[in-house]
Amino acid sequence: LNVIACAKHYVGDGGTDGGVNEGNTLSSFEHLESVHLRPFLDCLSLHVSTVMASFSSWNGTKLHCNYYLITELLKEELGFK
């Protein structure tokens, strides 16, 4: 039996204003990093196979198309392949 884990919903989905699905997380990058990124760091250290991007927003920008958070941070800085 093989199982693939998926870390979701990258990143900040749990901090949306009012807890609304596909809502907006209003925070500084420092808060996003210290609170919402931490569980993903744990998942990456355990070699999670997939990461699902959130459909929520961070300060008004959709997370699933945020170049910095997905490409520069997750893939390049944190090494997710």
Biopython code that builds the backbone (N, CA, C, O; Angstrom):
import numpy as np
from Bio.PDB.StructureBuilder import StructureBuilder

atoms = [
    (1, "LEU", "N", (0.847, -1.177, 0.000)),
    (1, "LEU", "CA", (0.000, 0.000, 0.000)),
    (1, "LEU", "C", (0.889, 1.236, 0.000)),
    (1, "LEU", "O", (1.768, 1.369, 0.851)),
    (2, "ASN", "N", (0.668, 2.128, -0.937)),
    (2, "ASN", "CA", (1.395, 3.390, -1.001)),
    (2, "ASN", "C", (0.417, 4.538, -0.822)),
    (2, "ASN", "O", (-0.690, 4.523, -1.360)),
    (3, "VAL", "N", (0.843, 5.526, -0.062)),
    (3, "VAL", "CA", (0.009, 6.697, 0.197)),
    (3, "VAL", "C", (0.835, 7.942, -0.065)),
    (3, "VAL", "O", (2.004, 8.011, 0.315)),
    (4, "ILE", "N", (0.229, 8.921, -0.712)),
    (4, "ILE", "CA", (0.889, 10.205, -0.954)),
    (4, "ILE", "C", (0.195, 11.258, -0.110)),
    (4, "ILE", "O", (-1.029, 11.382, -0.144)),
    (5, "ALA", "N", (0.975, 12.015, 0.649)),
    (5, "ALA", "CA", (0.414, 13.083, 1.484)),
    (5, "ALA", "C", (0.372, 14.392, 0.710)),
    (5, "ALA", "O", (1.225, 14.659, -0.136)),
    (6, "CYS", "N", (-0.631, 15.201, 1.014)),
    (6, "CYS", "CA", (-0.779, 16.526, 0.407)),
    (6, "CYS", "C", (-0.900, 17.557, 1.518)),
    (6, "CYS", "O", (-1.817, 17.493, 2.336)),
    (7, "ALA", "N", (0.027, 18.506, 1.545)),
    (7, "ALA", "CA", (-0.043, 19.610, 2.511)),
    (7, "ALA", "C", (-0.914, 20.706, 1.902)),
    (7, "ALA", "O", (-0.608, 21.235, 0.834)),
    (8, "LYS", "N", (-2.000, 21.038, 2.594)),
    (8, "LYS", "CA", (-2.893, 22.052, 2.047)),
    (8, "LYS", "C", (-3.466, 22.909, 3.167)),
    (8, "LYS", "O", (-3.477, 22.443, 4.306)),
    (9, "HIS", "N", (-3.895, 24.007, 2.953)),
    (9, "HIS", "CA", (-3.977, 24.842, 1.761)),
    (9, "HIS", "C", (-2.955, 25.953, 1.909)),
    (9, "HIS", "O", (-3.136, 26.865, 2.716)),
    (10, "TYR", "N", (-1.898, 25.881, 1.146)),
    (10, "TYR", "CA", (-0.734, 26.766, 1.212)),
    (10, "TYR", "C", (-1.112, 28.170, 0.783)),
    (10, "TYR", "O", (-1.679, 28.324, -0.299)),
    (11, "VAL", "N", (-0.859, 29.109, 1.492)),
    (11, "VAL", "CA", (-0.481, 29.271, 2.880)),
    (11, "VAL", "C", (-1.361, 30.385, 3.455)),
    (11, "VAL", "O", (-1.671, 31.332, 2.733)),
    (12, "GLY", "N", (-1.760, 30.313, 4.679)),
    (12, "GLY", "CA", (-2.571, 31.365, 5.288)),
    (12, "GLY", "C", (-4.058, 31.124, 5.238)),
    (12, "GLY", "O", (-4.840, 31.986, 5.639)),
    (13, "ASP", "N", (-4.466, 29.960, 4.753)),
    (13, "ASP", "CA", (-5.894, 29.669, 4.601)),
    (13, "ASP", "C", (-6.629, 29.713, 5.936)),
    (13, "ASP", "O", (-7.802, 30.085, 5.975)),
    (14, "GLY", "N", (-5.978, 29.348, 7.013)),
    (14, "GLY", "CA", (-6.623, 29.344, 8.328)),
    (14, "GLY", "C", (-6.735, 30.703, 8.979)),
    (14, "GLY", "O", (-7.289, 30.819, 10.072)),
    (15, "GLY", "N", (-6.222, 31.733, 8.334)),
    (15, "GLY", "CA", (-6.246, 33.062, 8.937)),
    (15, "GLY", "C", (-7.139, 34.056, 8.235)),
    (15, "GLY", "O", (-6.988, 35.265, 8.417)),
    (16, "THR", "N", (-8.070, 33.563, 7.433)),
    (16, "THR", "CA", (-8.918, 34.488, 6.679)),
    (16, "THR", "C", (-9.813, 35.302, 7.604)),
    (16, "THR", "O", (-10.232, 34.826, 8.659)),
    (17, "ASP", "N", (-10.095, 36.512, 7.204)),
    (17, "ASP", "CA", (-10.945, 37.422, 7.963)),
    (17, "ASP", "C", (-12.313, 36.779, 8.172)),
    (17, "ASP", "O", (-13.025, 36.509, 7.205)),
    (18, "GLY", "N", (-12.680, 36.535, 9.411)),
    (18, "GLY", "CA", (-13.955, 35.906, 9.728)),
    (18, "GLY", "C", (-13.997, 34.414, 9.478)),
    (18, "GLY", "O", (-15.060, 33.804, 9.595)),
    (19, "GLY", "N", (-12.863, 33.805, 9.135)),
    (19, "GLY", "CA", (-12.811, 32.375, 8.874)),
    (19, "GLY", "C", (-13.561, 31.948, 7.624)),
    (19, "GLY", "O", (-13.996, 30.802, 7.510)),
    (20, "VAL", "N", (-13.708, 32.876, 6.687)),
    (20, "VAL", "CA", (-14.486, 32.625, 5.476)),
    (20, "VAL", "C", (-13.683, 31.786, 4.481)),
    (20, "VAL", "O", (-12.501, 32.046, 4.256)),
    (21, "ASN", "N", (-14.329, 30.777, 3.885)),
    (21, "ASN", "CA", (-13.703, 29.980, 2.838)),
    (21, "ASN", "C", (-13.382, 30.871, 1.641)),
    (21, "ASN", "O", (-14.207, 31.685, 1.226)),
    (22, "GLU", "N", (-12.190, 30.714, 1.095)),
    (22, "GLU", "CA", (-11.698, 31.535, -0.015)),
    (22, "GLU", "C", (-11.697, 33.018, 0.340)),
    (22, "GLU", "O", (-11.909, 33.877, -0.515)),
    (23, "GLY", "N", (-11.454, 33.301, 1.618)),
    (23, "GLY", "CA", (-11.439, 34.678, 2.107)),
    (23, "GLY", "C", (-10.077, 35.331, 1.965)),
    (23, "GLY", "O", (-9.258, 34.926, 1.140)),
    (24, "ASN", "N", (-9.850, 36.344, 2.780)),
    (24, "ASN", "CA", (-8.650, 37.163, 2.701)),
    (24, "ASN", "C", (-7.936, 37.148, 4.048)),
    (24, "ASN", "O", (-8.519, 37.518, 5.067)),
    (25, "THR", "N", (-6.677, 36.723, 4.054)),
    (25, "THR", "CA", (-5.849, 36.774, 5.250)),
    (25, "THR", "C", (-5.132, 38.113, 5.262)),
    (25, "THR", "O", (-4.342, 38.413, 4.367)),
    (26, "LEU", "N", (-5.409, 38.907, 6.273)),
    (26, "LEU", "CA", (-4.795, 40.229, 6.396)),
    (26, "LEU", "C", (-3.689, 40.145, 7.431)),
    (26, "LEU", "O", (-3.960, 40.055, 8.629)),
    (27, "SER", "N", (-2.441, 40.173, 6.974)),
    (27, "SER", "CA", (-1.321, 40.076, 7.907)),
    (27, "SER", "C", (-0.034, 40.521, 7.238)),
    (27, "SER", "O", (0.056, 40.619, 6.014)),
    (28, "SER", "N", (0.949, 40.786, 8.066)),
    (28, "SER", "CA", (2.289, 41.072, 7.556)),
    (28, "SER", "C", (2.916, 39.767, 7.082)),
    (28, "SER", "O", (2.437, 38.682, 7.412)),
    (29, "PHE", "N", (3.987, 39.881, 6.309)),
    (29, "PHE", "CA", (4.694, 38.671, 5.897)),
    (29, "PHE", "C", (5.266, 37.965, 7.117)),
    (29, "PHE", "O", (5.272, 36.736, 7.176)),
    (30, "GLU", "N", (5.745, 38.730, 8.088)),
    (30, "GLU", "CA", (6.335, 38.140, 9.289)),
    (30, "GLU", "C", (5.318, 37.267, 10.023)),
    (30, "GLU", "O", (5.659, 36.185, 10.501)),
    (31, "HIS", "N", (4.074, 37.732, 10.112)),
    (31, "HIS", "CA", (3.027, 36.938, 10.763)),
    (31, "HIS", "C", (2.690, 35.705, 9.917)),
    (31, "HIS", "O", (2.548, 34.604, 10.448)),
    (32, "LEU", "N", (2.565, 35.891, 8.630)),
    (32, "LEU", "CA", (2.283, 34.768, 7.737)),
    (32, "LEU", "C", (3.361, 33.699, 7.890)),
    (32, "LEU", "O", (3.063, 32.507, 7.964)),
    (33, "GLU", "N", (4.600, 34.135, 7.936)),
    (33, "GLU", "CA", (5.731, 33.213, 8.053)),
    (33, "GLU", "C", (5.755, 32.511, 9.411)),
    (33, "GLU", "O", (5.920, 31.293, 9.473)),
    (34, "SER", "N", (5.592, 33.262, 10.493)),
    (34, "SER", "CA", (5.735, 32.684, 11.829)),
    (34, "SER", "C", (4.551, 31.822, 12.250)),
    (34, "SER", "O", (4.713, 30.904, 13.054)),
    (35, "VAL", "N", (3.364, 32.102, 11.720)),
    (35, "VAL", "CA", (2.173, 31.347, 12.125)),
    (35, "VAL", "C", (1.726, 30.358, 11.053)),
    (35, "VAL", "O", (1.584, 29.168, 11.334)),
    (36, "HIS", "N", (1.507, 30.827, 9.851)),
    (36, "HIS", "CA", (0.869, 30.011, 8.818)),
    (36, "HIS", "C", (1.844, 29.170, 7.995)),
    (36, "HIS", "O", (1.442, 28.151, 7.432)),
    (37, "LEU", "N", (3.093, 29.563, 7.912)),
    (37, "LEU", "CA", (4.070, 28.795, 7.140)),
    (37, "LEU", "C", (4.654, 27.635, 7.937)),
    (37, "LEU", "O", (5.101, 26.648, 7.353)),
    (38, "ARG", "N", (4.656, 27.740, 9.241)),
    (38, "ARG", "CA", (5.311, 26.735, 10.094)),
    (38, "ARG", "C", (4.851, 25.297, 9.841)),
    (38, "ARG", "O", (5.698, 24.408, 9.744)),
    (39, "PRO", "N", (3.543, 25.030, 9.731)),
    (39, "PRO", "CA", (3.139, 23.637, 9.466)),
    (39, "PRO", "C", (3.665, 23.103, 8.130)),
    (39, "PRO", "O", (3.935, 21.910, 7.993)),
    (40, "PHE", "N", (3.806, 23.992, 7.157)),
    (40, "PHE", "CA", (4.314, 23.560, 5.852)),
    (40, "PHE", "C", (5.801, 23.246, 5.933)),
    (40, "PHE", "O", (6.287, 22.362, 5.227)),
    (41, "LEU", "N", (6.523, 23.955, 6.781)),
    (41, "LEU", "CA", (7.942, 23.642, 6.982)),
    (41, "LEU", "C", (8.088, 22.240, 7.558)),
    (41, "LEU", "O", (8.974, 21.485, 7.157)),
    (42, "ASP", "N", (7.209, 21.894, 8.505)),
    (42, "ASP", "CA", (7.224, 20.535, 9.061)),
    (42, "ASP", "C", (6.941, 19.501, 7.977)),
    (42, "ASP", "O", (7.620, 18.477, 7.898)),
    (43, "CYS", "N", (5.945, 19.767, 7.150)),
    (43, "CYS", "CA", (5.599, 18.834, 6.064)),
    (43, "CYS", "C", (6.749, 18.674, 5.078)),
    (43, "CYS", "O", (7.051, 17.562, 4.644)),
    (44, "LEU", "N", (7.388, 19.784, 4.726)),
    (44, "LEU", "CA", (8.512, 19.720, 3.788)),
    (44, "LEU", "C", (9.674, 18.934, 4.378)),
    (44, "LEU", "O", (10.356, 18.201, 3.662)),
    (45, "SER", "N", (9.903, 19.082, 5.681)),
    (45, "SER", "CA", (11.002, 18.339, 6.312)),
    (45, "SER", "C", (10.740, 16.836, 6.303)),
    (45, "SER", "O", (11.672, 16.036, 6.395)),
    (46, "LEU", "N", (9.464, 16.456, 6.191)),
    (46, "LEU", "CA", (9.091, 15.041, 6.121)),
    (46, "LEU", "C", (8.890, 14.571, 4.683)),
    (46, "LEU", "O", (8.390, 13.473, 4.443)),
    (47, "HIS", "N", (9.291, 15.422, 3.721)),
    (47, "HIS", "CA", (9.267, 15.101, 2.291)),
    (47, "HIS", "C", (7.857, 14.845, 1.750)),
    (47, "HIS", "O", (7.619, 13.870, 1.038)),
    (48, "VAL", "N", (6.938, 15.733, 2.100)),
    (48, "VAL", "CA", (5.580, 15.635, 1.577)),
    (48, "VAL", "C", (5.639, 15.639, 0.047)),
    (48, "VAL", "O", (6.467, 16.332, -0.544)),
    (49, "SER", "N", (4.763, 14.867, -0.585)),
    (49, "SER", "CA", (4.805, 14.717, -2.043)),
    (49, "SER", "C", (4.150, 15.853, -2.805)),
    (49, "SER", "O", (4.603, 16.215, -3.891)),
    (50, "THR", "N", (3.087, 16.418, -2.247)),
    (50, "THR", "CA", (2.353, 17.471, -2.945)),
    (50, "THR", "C", (1.982, 18.593, -1.986)),
    (50, "THR", "O", (1.834, 18.384, -0.782)),
    (51, "VAL", "N", (1.838, 19.783, -2.546)),
    (51, "VAL", "CA", (1.362, 20.949, -1.800)),
    (51, "VAL", "C", (0.235, 21.568, -2.611)),
    (51, "VAL", "O", (0.412, 21.889, -3.787)),
    (52, "MET", "N", (-0.920, 21.735, -1.986)),
    (52, "MET", "CA", (-2.061, 22.348, -2.663)),
    (52, "MET", "C", (-2.139, 23.819, -2.267)),
    (52, "MET", "O", (-2.203, 24.160, -1.086)),
    (53, "ALA", "N", (-2.132, 24.675, -3.278)),
    (53, "ALA", "CA", (-2.239, 26.114, -3.026)),
    (53, "ALA", "C", (-3.665, 26.475, -2.632)),
    (53, "ALA", "O", (-4.630, 25.872, -3.101)),
    (54, "SER", "N", (-3.772, 27.461, -1.770)),
    (54, "SER", "CA", (-5.072, 27.934, -1.303)),
    (54, "SER", "C", (-5.751, 28.812, -2.345)),
    (54, "SER", "O", (-5.088, 29.495, -3.125)),
    (55, "PHE", "N", (-7.076, 28.787, -2.348)),
    (55, "PHE", "CA", (-7.847, 29.710, -3.180)),
    (55, "PHE", "C", (-8.176, 30.988, -2.419)),
    (55, "PHE", "O", (-8.842, 31.876, -2.952)),
    (56, "SER", "N", (-7.713, 31.083, -1.175)),
    (56, "SER", "CA", (-7.890, 32.310, -0.404)),
    (56, "SER", "C", (-6.910, 33.368, -0.896)),
    (56, "SER", "O", (-6.132, 33.128, -1.818)),
    (57, "SER", "N", (-6.958, 34.528, -0.276)),
    (57, "SER", "CA", (-6.067, 35.633, -0.641)),
    (57, "SER", "C", (-5.220, 36.019, 0.557)),
    (57, "SER", "O", (-5.571, 35.733, 1.702)),
    (58, "TRP", "N", (-4.112, 36.666, 0.282)),
    (58, "TRP", "CA", (-3.277, 37.259, 1.324)),
    (58, "TRP", "C", (-3.164, 38.734, 0.992)),
    (58, "TRP", "O", (-2.588, 39.106, -0.030)),
    (59, "ASN", "N", (-3.711, 39.567, 1.849)),
    (59, "ASN", "CA", (-3.739, 41.020, 1.649)),
    (59, "ASN", "C", (-4.262, 41.386, 0.259)),
    (59, "ASN", "O", (-3.740, 42.282, -0.404)),
    (60, "GLY", "N", (-5.305, 40.672, -0.163)),
    (60, "GLY", "CA", (-5.983, 40.992, -1.416)),
    (60, "GLY", "C", (-5.449, 40.309, -2.660)),
    (60, "GLY", "O", (-6.032, 40.455, -3.734)),
    (61, "THR", "N", (-4.348, 39.561, -2.546)),
    (61, "THR", "CA", (-3.773, 38.862, -3.700)),
    (61, "THR", "C", (-4.049, 37.369, -3.563)),
    (61, "THR", "O", (-3.738, 36.770, -2.534)),
    (62, "LYS", "N", (-4.628, 36.772, -4.591)),
    (62, "LYS", "CA", (-4.933, 35.344, -4.552)),
    (62, "LYS", "C", (-3.663, 34.537, -4.308)),
    (62, "LYS", "O", (-2.643, 34.755, -4.963)),
    (63, "LEU", "N", (-3.732, 33.612, -3.369)),
    (63, "LEU", "CA", (-2.566, 32.813, -3.013)),
    (63, "LEU", "C", (-2.186, 31.812, -4.097)),
    (63, "LEU", "O", (-1.002, 31.532, -4.281)),
    (64, "HIS", "N", (-3.158, 31.271, -4.812)),
    (64, "HIS", "CA", (-2.846, 30.237, -5.806)),
    (64, "HIS", "C", (-2.092, 30.785, -7.018)),
    (64, "HIS", "O", (-1.603, 30.011, -7.841)),
    (65, "CYS", "N", (-1.995, 32.095, -7.134)),
    (65, "CYS", "CA", (-1.219, 32.673, -8.244)),
    (65, "CYS", "C", (-0.202, 33.695, -7.739)),
    (65, "CYS", "O", (0.203, 34.590, -8.480)),
    (66, "ASN", "N", (0.209, 33.559, -6.479)),
    (66, "ASN", "CA", (1.190, 34.462, -5.895)),
    (66, "ASN", "C", (2.596, 33.946, -6.234)),
    (66, "ASN", "O", (3.070, 32.976, -5.642)),
    (67, "TYR", "N", (3.244, 34.600, -7.181)),
    (67, "TYR", "CA", (4.548, 34.151, -7.678)),
    (67, "TYR", "C", (5.581, 34.065, -6.557)),
    (67, "TYR", "O", (6.328, 33.090, -6.470)),
    (68, "TYR", "N", (5.620, 35.074, -5.711)),
    (68, "TYR", "CA", (6.622, 35.059, -4.647)),
    (68, "TYR", "C", (6.414, 33.863, -3.715)),
    (68, "TYR", "O", (7.356, 33.113, -3.460)),
    (69, "LEU", "N", (5.195, 33.676, -3.206)),
    (69, "LEU", "CA", (4.964, 32.625, -2.217)),
    (69, "LEU", "C", (5.096, 31.220, -2.796)),
    (69, "LEU", "O", (5.565, 30.313, -2.109)),
    (70, "ILE", "N", (4.693, 31.029, -4.039)),
    (70, "ILE", "CA", (4.756, 29.683, -4.624)),
    (70, "ILE", "C", (6.105, 29.396, -5.275)),
    (70, "ILE", "O", (6.734, 28.380, -4.980)),
    (71, "THR", "N", (6.546, 30.274, -6.147)),
    (71, "THR", "CA", (7.775, 29.996, -6.899)),
    (71, "THR", "C", (9.029, 30.364, -6.114)),
    (71, "THR", "O", (9.914, 29.530, -5.925)),
    (72, "GLU", "N", (9.104, 31.598, -5.663)),
    (72, "GLU", "CA", (10.332, 32.035, -4.999)),
    (72, "GLU", "C", (10.503, 31.429, -3.606)),
    (72, "GLU", "O", (11.586, 30.947, -3.274)),
    (73, "LEU", "N", (9.454, 31.446, -2.792)),
    (73, "LEU", "CA", (9.589, 30.939, -1.428)),
    (73, "LEU", "C", (9.487, 29.409, -1.374)),
    (73, "LEU", "O", (10.435, 28.741, -0.958)),
    (74, "LEU", "N", (8.360, 28.860, -1.786)),
    (74, "LEU", "CA", (8.136, 27.414, -1.658)),
    (74, "LEU", "C", (9.114, 26.591, -2.494)),
    (74, "LEU", "O", (9.730, 25.652, -1.988)),
    (75, "LYS", "N", (9.254, 26.935, -3.748)),
    (75, "LYS", "CA", (10.084, 26.118, -4.638)),
    (75, "LYS", "C", (11.568, 26.453, -4.560)),
    (75, "LYS", "O", (12.399, 25.557, -4.416)),
    (76, "GLU", "N", (11.906, 27.738, -4.654)),
    (76, "GLU", "CA", (13.322, 28.102, -4.716)),
    (76, "GLU", "C", (13.974, 28.164, -3.338)),
    (76, "GLU", "O", (15.011, 27.535, -3.128)),
    (77, "GLU", "N", (13.394, 28.903, -2.396)),
    (77, "GLU", "CA", (14.025, 29.047, -1.080)),
    (77, "GLU", "C", (13.881, 27.793, -0.220)),
    (77, "GLU", "O", (14.835, 27.373, 0.434)),
    (78, "LEU", "N", (12.682, 27.195, -0.222)),
    (78, "LEU", "CA", (12.441, 26.034, 0.632)),
    (78, "LEU", "C", (12.734, 24.712, -0.065)),
    (78, "LEU", "O", (12.764, 23.666, 0.584)),
    (79, "GLY", "N", (12.949, 24.743, -1.377)),
    (79, "GLY", "CA", (13.390, 23.567, -2.115)),
    (79, "GLY", "C", (12.327, 22.544, -2.462)),
    (79, "GLY", "O", (12.660, 21.398, -2.763)),
    (80, "PHE", "N", (11.043, 22.925, -2.429)),
    (80, "PHE", "CA", (10.004, 21.966, -2.808)),
    (80, "PHE", "C", (10.062, 21.721, -4.305)),
    (80, "PHE", "O", (10.080, 22.667, -5.092)),
    (81, "LYS", "N", (10.092, 20.475, -4.696)),
    (81, "LYS", "CA", (10.168, 20.102, -6.123)),
    (81, "LYS", "C", (8.901, 19.413, -6.546)),
    (81, "LYS", "O", (8.769, 19.022, -7.706)),
]
sb = StructureBuilder()
sb.init_structure("model")
sb.init_model(0)
sb.init_chain("A")
sb.init_seg("    ")
for serial, (resi, resn, name, xyz) in enumerate(atoms, 1):
    if name == "N":
        sb.init_residue(resn, " ", resi, " ")
    sb.init_atom(name, np.array(xyz, "f"), 0.0, 1.0, " ", f" {name:<3s}", serial, name[0])
structure = sb.get_structure()
